[in-house]
Amino acid sequence: MRLLLPLLLATSALAQVGPNYQRPATETAPQFKGVTWRAATPAAHLPKGEWWKVYHDTKLSELETRATANNQQLKAAIARFDQARAAARMSRADFLPSVGLPFTAERQGTSAHMPTPFPLNGIRYDGPAYNALMDFGWEIDLWGKIRRTVEADKANAAAAADAIHNVLLGIQADVASNYFKLRALDTEMRIVREAVSWRSEALKIAKARVLAGAGSELEQAQSETEVATAEAEISALQAQRDQIENVLAILTGTSAASFRIPVTASDLASPPSLPAGVPSDLLERRPDIAQAEQQLAAATARIGVAKALFFPSLKLIGRGGFQSGDIDLLLAPDSLMWSFGPSLNIPLFSGGKNRFNLHKSKAIHDEALAMYRQAFLGAVADVESSLSSLRNLSTQAAAQQRARESSQRAASLARTRYEAGTSPYLDVIEANRTTLLTQRATAQISGQRLTASVSLIKALGGGWEQSSIISLPATTTDPAARSQPEVQSKGLLTKFKGIFGRKSAAKP
């Protein structure tokens, strides 16, 4: 018996059924197609985590900070991580023995025909029974079932942590994209208001010409139409702005009724140059790919758990304490009883349950494998689409700028010819309409270029040359939350240290 325990512990440390996780081979291209610029190493001033600072917009930085602190989707993701962390700790506790101290006080009646080493001759016990016993149980992990379970739960916790960063990146990208859409609308509204101003001046001139007998009422009616049309456009643009402002309110965890973003008169800046990297880098930077890989690792470990159910399980059990029919004698030395020994369970027949459970585990693994490959394919496609948008929008912006300049020159010529009496007023109206359309299109393309740059940053994982572990920004705890407030304020590295006890376990 003295040699049994060391032998079992040694066996438990060696035997482990089921496959070990290895990252699946993924075909990667040497670089993205159609990339006309590429910086392998970004400039030192580029941020690694707060990527939105490349836009040098203080209001955007303020919104990003508020979204990080108050967004409810992010808080839900953190809560899901806390659940996964607790599950990992629970499964690790199975390595240790379980000890219980049940105390029972009951009335019982024994059978007069129960098997005993001596005949009872109809004697039976009918009365109280008091038990103060200590139960002991310890499952020996012969085949690695517990170790595989812990491995799977650790991978699930890591996947939940990656999910936090995926949600956080999505929120930050949504804030930036909607913010630039709102600023593009501000520019459009400023352009249209300027159009209303000079169209109103034209209307005053047309009215004066009619009163002086030098103009026609047709010109006045046409001018009135142009002014009203532009005013209607302002209302339509304002409605779009209000909707985007409400979206930003939700993203920042603020009530839409009290959320306001002042209108700015500044023009939109050009998007910054961003390093594209290579497709293989996405395996390290994209949080959704990391999450899919951790889910695949967890599914791989679950196969080992399912295989271990085919083998015998061994438990060391014991019970000891006091048992008596008289509570006054419960703690007497004669009331002491005990039992201990191994319990071996050999699975002989389960109706195919274990076999089907193994098939299910393998199917879950295949699903996770497909989702991992799909995540990588989607990431490459996201980067390709973003690069294509930036490239084509840059070309479109240059052409649109030429169209804007030529339309302004045409409007000036049409007005000069009209004042000289060589062209009708309709030419002036058409030229002014074209100028307004090209100006608005220029503003729209500027906003689209900024939005496309945000999409590229999101597709690249939100930063460059980041460490394998990123600290989780602090969030504001909901007063009604039941979890510990410090859980949401600690960094992700601290959380992983609390789960696994070492830094290397945080990221496989």
KADA-V527333 format. One record per pair of residues at least 6 apart in sequence whose ideal C-beta (glycine too) atoms are under 6 Angstrom apart, sorted by the first residue. I is the first residue (numbers start at 1). J is the second residue. Records with the same first field share a line. If there is no record, write none. Layout:
# KADA-V527333
I = J, J
This chain:
# KADA-V527333
8 = 140
11 = 142
12 = 140, 141, 142
15 = 142, 143
16 = 144, 147
17 = 143, 144, 304, 307, 308
18 = 148, 303, 304, 307
19 = 300
21 = 297, 300
26 = 376
28 = 279, 280
29 = 279
31 = 278
32 = 276, 383, 384, 387
35 = 276
38 = 276
39 = 275
42 = 275, 464
47 = 53
48 = 463, 466
49 = 463
51 = 457, 462, 463
52 = 60, 64, 176
54 = 272
60 = 179
63 = 175, 252
64 = 172, 175
66 = 252
67 = 171, 175, 251, 252
68 = 473
69 = 475, 476
70 = 252, 253, 476
71 = 171, 253
72 = 253
73 = 167
74 = 167, 168, 171
75 = 475
77 = 163, 164, 167
78 = 164, 488
80 = 160
81 = 160, 161, 164
82 = 487
84 = 156, 157, 160
85 = 157, 499
87 = 153
88 = 153, 154, 157, 499
91 = 149, 150, 153
92 = 150
94 = 146
97 = 138
98 = 137
99 = 136
100 = 135
101 = 134
103 = 132
104 = 131
105 = 130
106 = 129
107 = 128
108 = 129
109 = 126
110 = 124, 125
112 = 120, 122, 124
127 = 325
128 = 325
129 = 325
130 = 324, 327, 330
131 = 323
132 = 321, 322
133 = 319, 321
134 = 320, 321
135 = 319
136 = 318
137 = 315, 317
138 = 316
139 = 315
140 = 314
141 = 147
142 = 314
143 = 308, 311
144 = 304
145 = 305, 308
148 = 301, 304, 305
149 = 305
151 = 301
152 = 298, 301, 302
155 = 294, 297, 298
156 = 298
157 = 499
158 = 294
159 = 291, 294, 295
161 = 492
162 = 287, 290, 291
163 = 291
165 = 287
166 = 287, 288, 291
169 = 458, 462
173 = 454, 458
174 = 251
175 = 251
176 = 454
177 = 451, 454
178 = 244, 247, 248
180 = 447, 450, 451
181 = 244, 447
182 = 241, 244
183 = 268
184 = 443, 447
185 = 237, 240, 241
186 = 263, 264
187 = 443
188 = 237, 440, 443
189 = 237
191 = 439, 440
192 = 230, 233, 234
195 = 230, 436
196 = 230, 231
199 = 226, 227, 230
200 = 227
202 = 223
203 = 223, 227
206 = 215, 219, 220, 223
207 = 220
209 = 215
210 = 217, 220
219 = 425
222 = 429
245 = 261
246 = 256
249 = 256, 259
268 = 446
271 = 449, 450, 453
274 = 456
275 = 464
279 = 380
282 = 379
283 = 289
285 = 461
286 = 379, 461
288 = 375
289 = 375, 376, 379
292 = 371, 372, 375
293 = 372
295 = 368
296 = 368, 369, 372
299 = 364, 365, 368
300 = 365
302 = 361
303 = 361, 365
306 = 357, 358, 361
309 = 354
310 = 354
312 = 344, 346
313 = 345
314 = 344
315 = 343
316 = 342
317 = 343
318 = 340
319 = 339
320 = 338
322 = 330, 331, 335, 336
323 = 335, 337
324 = 330, 335
329 = 335
382 = 459
383 = 459
386 = 452, 455, 456, 459
389 = 452
390 = 452
393 = 448, 449, 452
396 = 445
397 = 445
400 = 441, 442, 445
403 = 438
404 = 438, 439, 442
407 = 434, 435, 438
408 = 435
410 = 431
411 = 431, 432, 435
414 = 427, 428, 431
415 = 428
417 = 423
418 = 425, 428
468 = 507
469 = 493, 506
471 = 491, 492
472 = 491, 492
474 = 489
475 = 488
477 = 485, 488
496 = 506
